[in-house]
């Protein structure tokens, strides 16, 4: 049981499964709610408000501009999750379209994951995570979670206000009938966990380089470092790829690294920087996610869409008949 649970909780970055619950068990570099005051302590509604901002925002702040050709609306990536030789589940990463948020175009990114096989018999998982990434700045403006993991049930909506540099989160633990709301300050150009994966895809990866960014998760801001370890060719069910091996980690133990266990992600060495494999150590053995199939538009042409047509899921992937 414990090993099966870890299969899903250790694949946080690539598949964005249980990122908040994994984060809450660690010690952050900066807790943005450290000086918080509980306004209400009733079981149905708890509001936590941070009283001061530890971040210095330049008076000249404006939306940054990051041109990119790595991804666009219509991209779909389908993965199989394995635990050793066993199939533990399936996941997909998709960009459903370009949607307007507060007058600005955003990529609507969706990650879904379901358990399968023996893992499903012991620990059922059905997760969906949405993120809205500003097209110009590649910063997160909104995220949503709908998570079903064993008896655990969570529904959460978060607003990351890039202009006021504040967050507002409404969280419902469905299994406990407990609602909480959180408010607090943010640094400039903040990302959520899912958005950080897509941002890394736009970076000029080179062996030996390290990139740092701020990531919001679990009412905390985490300094995430992504190190490019090496370049190598790998074979996955979707084919053979020339890739960069990158390792996301915290400056201190956090949501991506705990108790000496590391997470490795292989991204294609072309301009797409497409994730094709993820591998992480767990309590027993390791968990891996490998690309099974993908669909992309040849020429990125982001255009706002009210109702983008859904892409058909791959056999065995979430949403497949």
C-alpha positions, 0 to 999 in steps of 0.5 A, spaced: 500 500 500 505 505 502 509 503 495 503 504 491 501 511 494 508 513 493 508 512 485 503 517 485 505 522 490 513 522 487 511 524 480 509 531 482 512 535 477 511 532 470 504 529 471 502 534 477 499 529 481 498 531 489 503 536 489 500 540 494 500 534 499 507 533 497 509 540 499 506 540 505 510 535 509 516 539 507 520 545 510 520 551 505 525 556 504 520 562 505 513 561 508 509 566 505 504 565 511 509 565 517 505 571 520 498 569 518 492 570 523 486 565 523 480 570 522 475 564 523 476 557 526 470 554 524 470 547 521 466 549 515 470 556 513 477 557 515 481 564 512 488 565 513 491 572 511 498 573 511 499 580 514 506 583 511 510 581 504 517 579 505 518 581 497 520 587 494 517 588 487 520 594 483 516 600 482 517 599 474 514 592 474 511 590 468 509 584 464 515 580 462 515 578 455 518 571 453 517 569 446 517 561 445 516 556 440 516 550 444 508 549 445 502 552 443 494 550 443 492 543 441 498 540 444 497 533 447 502 528 450 500 521 453 504 517 458 504 511 461 506 510 469 510 504 471 512 502 478 518 497 476 515 492 471 507 494 473 503 499 469 500 503 475 496 508 471 496 513 465 496 521 464 496 526 459 498 533 459 494 538 454 493 545 452 486 545 451 486 552 448 487 560 449 482 563 453 482 570 456 483 572 463 482 579 466 483 581 458 489 577 457 490 571 453 492 565 457 494 558 455 489 553 458 493 547 460 490 541 463 493 535 466 489 528 468 491 522 471 488 515 473 490 509 476 490 502 473 492 495 474 494 493 481 495 500 483 488 501 482 485 495 486 489 498 492 489 506 491 485 509 486 487 515 483 483 520 479 486 527 478 485 533 474 489 539 475 488 546 470 493 552 470 492 558 466 499 561 463 499 568 461 501 567 453 506 573 454 509 572 460 509 565 461 506 566 469 501 563 472 494 567 473 490 561 475 490 554 477 484 549 479 485 542 482 480 536 483 483 530 486 481 523 488 486 519 491 484 513 495 479 516 500 482 523 499 478 528 496 480 535 494 477 541 490 481 547 490 481 554 486 487 559 486 488 566 483 495 568 483 494 576 481 501 578 477 499 585 478 497 586 485 502 580 487 498 576 491 494 570 492 487 567 493 486 560 494 479 557 496 480 550 498 475 544 500 477 538 503 471 534 500 472 528 504 472 532 511 467 537 509 472 542 511 473 549 507 479 554 507 481 560 504 488 563 504 491 570 502 498 572 502 503 576 498 507 573 492 514 575 488 514 577 481 513 572 475 510 567 480 508 560 477 504 554 479 507 547 479 504 545 472 506 552 469 513 551 471 514 545 467 511 549 461 516 555 463 522 550 463 520 548 456 522 555 453 529 555 457 535 555 453 537 548 456 545 546 455 549 541 459 551 544 466 546 550 466 542 551 472 535 555 472 532 558 478 524 560 478 519 561 484 514 556 484 507 557 489 504 550 492 501 549 498 500 556 501 508 557 500 513 559 495 519 555 493 525 557 490 526 551 484 532 550 481 533 546 475 539 543 473 541 540 466 545 534 467 547 531 460 544 530 453 543 523 451 538 519 446 532 515 450 527 510 447 520 510 450 514 507 447 513 514 442 519 513 439 527 515 440 529 522 442 535 526 443 534 529 450 536 533 455 536 530 462 534 535 467 533 535 475 528 539 478 530 540 486 529 545 491 535 549 495 533 545 501 529 539 501 522 540 498 516 538 494 521 535 488 526 532 493 526 528 499 530 524 503 535 523 498 530 521 493 531 525 486 527 526 480 529 526 473 526 528 467 528 527 460 526 533 455 527 533 447 533 537 445 529 540 439 525 547 440 519 543 443 523 541 449 517 536 450 518 531 456 518 524 454 520 520 460 520 522 468 523 517 473 523 518 481 525 513 486 520 511 491 520 507 498 520 501 494 524 501 487 522 507 482 516 510 478 517 512 471 512 516 466 514 515 459 511 518 453 506 513 449 503 518 444 503 526 442 500 531 438 502 537 436 501 543 431 507 544 426 506 552 426 505 555 433 499 560 432 496 562 438 489 564 437 483 565 442 478 560 442 471 560 446 470 552 445 476 549 443 475 542 440 477 536 445 483 532 442 481 524 442 484 521 448 489 515 447 487 508 448 488 507 456 489 514 457 484 518 462 478 520 458 478 514 453 472 509 453 
